[in-house]
Structure formats: C-alpha cells, structure tokens
Amino acid sequence: MALAMTTRHHLWLTRGSQEILKVDIPTALFCDSNATIDRAYNPKLNERSKHIDVAYHFTREQINKGNVSVMHVPSEEN
C-alpha cells in the first residue's frame, strides 16, 4: 500500500517537473521489501494477497506502461 501511494505521489511530482522543465525525468522507486517488489512485478494471487484492493494494483500498471521501475535497496540504505 505504501508503494502504491509513493508511486502516485512520485508520478504527480515527475509530471509537474516535466511540464516546467520540458525534459523527461527517469522514474525509479526504491523499496526494501523483496516481497513487495515481487508483488509489483508479478500479478500472482494467493491466500495472503486476496485483501489487496484493486486501487493498489496501480503500481503494477505503471510498471507495465514503463512509467516507473522499482528496485531493491537494503533497509540500512533506505
């Protein structure tokens, strides 16, 4: 859920910056949870992920569109 919120805020800021600066800004998000990154890239559903609301599939949609990429960062560096 935090990754979905971060994706929305980051895209909003990036689009605003692109309108002002007229340049493409690469969008990379960093996350310290491998499970969250796996869920963002792979749409597999299991018993533990049934509760995820449709709104939180937003990050996966943005990854598929090429608008963002999510990379792992160790917790110590996060």
CNS distance restraints for C-alpha pairs under 8 A (distance, minus, plus):
assign (resid   1 and name CA) (resid   5 and name CA) 6.38 0.50 0.50
assign (resid   1 and name CA) (resid  56 and name CA) 6.13 0.50 0.50
assign (resid   2 and name CA) (resid   6 and name CA) 6.09 0.50 0.50
assign (resid   3 and name CA) (resid   7 and name CA) 6.02 0.50 0.50
assign (resid   3 and name CA) (resid  31 and name CA) 7.76 0.50 0.50
assign (resid   3 and name CA) (resid  36 and name CA) 7.96 0.50 0.50
assign (resid   3 and name CA) (resid  59 and name CA) 7.19 0.50 0.50
assign (resid   4 and name CA) (resid   8 and name CA) 6.32 0.50 0.50
assign (resid   4 and name CA) (resid  56 and name CA) 5.58 0.50 0.50
assign (resid   4 and name CA) (resid  57 and name CA) 7.49 0.50 0.50
assign (resid   4 and name CA) (resid  58 and name CA) 6.26 0.50 0.50
assign (resid   4 and name CA) (resid  59 and name CA) 5.35 0.50 0.50
assign (resid   5 and name CA) (resid   9 and name CA) 6.30 0.50 0.50
assign (resid   6 and name CA) (resid  10 and name CA) 5.87 0.50 0.50
assign (resid   7 and name CA) (resid  11 and name CA) 6.04 0.50 0.50
assign (resid   7 and name CA) (resid  29 and name CA) 7.58 0.50 0.50
assign (resid   7 and name CA) (resid  59 and name CA) 6.18 0.50 0.50
assign (resid   7 and name CA) (resid  68 and name CA) 7.80 0.50 0.50
assign (resid   8 and name CA) (resid  12 and name CA) 6.22 0.50 0.50
assign (resid   9 and name CA) (resid  13 and name CA) 6.27 0.50 0.50
assign (resid  10 and name CA) (resid  14 and name CA) 5.99 0.50 0.50
assign (resid  10 and name CA) (resid  27 and name CA) 7.91 0.50 0.50
assign (resid  11 and name CA) (resid  15 and name CA) 5.94 0.50 0.50
assign (resid  11 and name CA) (resid  27 and name CA) 7.87 0.50 0.50
assign (resid  12 and name CA) (resid  16 and name CA) 6.27 0.50 0.50
assign (resid  13 and name CA) (resid  17 and name CA) 6.18 0.50 0.50
assign (resid  14 and name CA) (resid  18 and name CA) 6.07 0.50 0.50
assign (resid  14 and name CA) (resid  25 and name CA) 6.80 0.50 0.50
assign (resid  14 and name CA) (resid  27 and name CA) 7.63 0.50 0.50
assign (resid  15 and name CA) (resid  19 and name CA) 6.24 0.50 0.50
assign (resid  16 and name CA) (resid  20 and name CA) 6.44 0.50 0.50
assign (resid  17 and name CA) (resid  21 and name CA) 5.86 0.50 0.50
assign (resid  17 and name CA) (resid  22 and name CA) 7.77 0.50 0.50
assign (resid  18 and name CA) (resid  22 and name CA) 5.04 0.50 0.50
assign (resid  18 and name CA) (resid  23 and name CA) 5.39 0.50 0.50
assign (resid  18 and name CA) (resid  24 and name CA) 5.99 0.50 0.50
assign (resid  18 and name CA) (resid  25 and name CA) 6.85 0.50 0.50
assign (resid  19 and name CA) (resid  23 and name CA) 7.85 0.50 0.50
assign (resid  26 and name CA) (resid  68 and name CA) 7.79 0.50 0.50
assign (resid  27 and name CA) (resid  67 and name CA) 6.75 0.50 0.50
assign (resid  27 and name CA) (resid  68 and name CA) 5.01 0.50 0.50
assign (resid  27 and name CA) (resid  69 and name CA) 6.57 0.50 0.50
assign (resid  28 and name CA) (resid  68 and name CA) 5.67 0.50 0.50
assign (resid  28 and name CA) (resid  69 and name CA) 4.93 0.50 0.50
assign (resid  28 and name CA) (resid  70 and name CA) 5.84 0.50 0.50
assign (resid  28 and name CA) (resid  71 and name CA) 7.16 0.50 0.50
assign (resid  29 and name CA) (resid  68 and name CA) 7.09 0.50 0.50
assign (resid  29 and name CA) (resid  69 and name CA) 6.13 0.50 0.50
assign (resid  29 and name CA) (resid  70 and name CA) 4.72 0.50 0.50
assign (resid  29 and name CA) (resid  71 and name CA) 6.22 0.50 0.50
assign (resid  30 and name CA) (resid  70 and name CA) 5.66 0.50 0.50
assign (resid  30 and name CA) (resid  71 and name CA) 4.92 0.50 0.50
assign (resid  30 and name CA) (resid  72 and name CA) 5.64 0.50 0.50
assign (resid  30 and name CA) (resid  73 and name CA) 5.86 0.50 0.50
assign (resid  30 and name CA) (resid  78 and name CA) 7.72 0.50 0.50
assign (resid  31 and name CA) (resid  36 and name CA) 7.77 0.50 0.50
assign (resid  31 and name CA) (resid  37 and name CA) 7.14 0.50 0.50
assign (resid  31 and name CA) (resid  70 and name CA) 6.97 0.50 0.50
assign (resid  31 and name CA) (resid  71 and name CA) 6.26 0.50 0.50
assign (resid  31 and name CA) (resid  72 and name CA) 5.16 0.50 0.50
assign (resid  31 and name CA) (resid  73 and name CA) 5.72 0.50 0.50
assign (resid  31 and name CA) (resid  78 and name CA) 7.43 0.50 0.50
assign (resid  32 and name CA) (resid  72 and name CA) 5.54 0.50 0.50
assign (resid  32 and name CA) (resid  73 and name CA) 5.05 0.50 0.50
assign (resid  32 and name CA) (resid  74 and name CA) 5.39 0.50 0.50
assign (resid  32 and name CA) (resid  75 and name CA) 5.31 0.50 0.50
assign (resid  32 and name CA) (resid  78 and name CA) 6.77 0.50 0.50
assign (resid  33 and name CA) (resid  37 and name CA) 6.43 0.50 0.50
assign (resid  33 and name CA) (resid  72 and name CA) 7.11 0.50 0.50
assign (resid  34 and name CA) (resid  38 and name CA) 6.03 0.50 0.50
assign (resid  34 and name CA) (resid  72 and name CA) 6.72 0.50 0.50
assign (resid  35 and name CA) (resid  39 and name CA) 6.12 0.50 0.50
assign (resid  36 and name CA) (resid  40 and name CA) 6.14 0.50 0.50
assign (resid  37 and name CA) (resid  41 and name CA) 6.37 0.50 0.50
assign (resid  37 and name CA) (resid  70 and name CA) 6.60 0.50 0.50
assign (resid  37 and name CA) (resid  71 and name CA) 7.31 0.50 0.50
assign (resid  37 and name CA) (resid  72 and name CA) 7.40 0.50 0.50
assign (resid  38 and name CA) (resid  42 and name CA) 5.85 0.50 0.50
assign (resid  39 and name CA) (resid  43 and name CA) 6.32 0.50 0.50
assign (resid  39 and name CA) (resid  44 and name CA) 7.22 0.50 0.50
assign (resid  40 and name CA) (resid  57 and name CA) 7.58 0.50 0.50
assign (resid  40 and name CA) (resid  59 and name CA) 6.32 0.50 0.50
assign (resid  40 and name CA) (resid  60 and name CA) 4.99 0.50 0.50
assign (resid  40 and name CA) (resid  63 and name CA) 7.91 0.50 0.50
assign (resid  41 and name CA) (resid  60 and name CA) 6.02 0.50 0.50
assign (resid  41 and name CA) (resid  63 and name CA) 7.33 0.50 0.50
assign (resid  42 and name CA) (resid  60 and name CA) 7.99 0.50 0.50
assign (resid  43 and name CA) (resid  60 and name CA) 7.91 0.50 0.50
assign (resid  45 and name CA) (resid  49 and name CA) 5.94 0.50 0.50
assign (resid  45 and name CA) (resid  50 and name CA) 6.65 0.50 0.50
assign (resid  46 and name CA) (resid  50 and name CA) 6.41 0.50 0.50
assign (resid  52 and name CA) (resid  56 and name CA) 6.62 0.50 0.50
assign (resid  53 and name CA) (resid  57 and name CA) 7.51 0.50 0.50
assign (resid  54 and name CA) (resid  58 and name CA) 7.82 0.50 0.50
assign (resid  57 and name CA) (resid  61 and name CA) 6.46 0.50 0.50
assign (resid  58 and name CA) (resid  62 and name CA) 6.26 0.50 0.50
assign (resid  59 and name CA) (resid  63 and name CA) 6.21 0.50 0.50
assign (resid  60 and name CA) (resid  64 and name CA) 6.17 0.50 0.50
assign (resid  61 and name CA) (resid  65 and name CA) 6.22 0.50 0.50
assign (resid  62 and name CA) (resid  66 and name CA) 6.20 0.50 0.50
assign (resid  62 and name CA) (resid  67 and name CA) 5.26 0.50 0.50
assign (resid  62 and name CA) (resid  68 and name CA) 5.93 0.50 0.50
assign (resid  63 and name CA) (resid  67 and name CA) 5.91 0.50 0.50
assign (resid  63 and name CA) (resid  68 and name CA) 5.17 0.50 0.50
assign (resid  63 and name CA) (resid  69 and name CA) 5.82 0.50 0.50
assign (resid  63 and name CA) (resid  70 and name CA) 7.93 0.50 0.50
assign (resid  73 and name CA) (resid  77 and name CA) 6.46 0.50 0.50
assign (resid  73 and name CA) (resid  78 and name CA) 6.17 0.50 0.50
assign (resid  74 and name CA) (resid  78 and name CA) 6.26 0.50 0.50
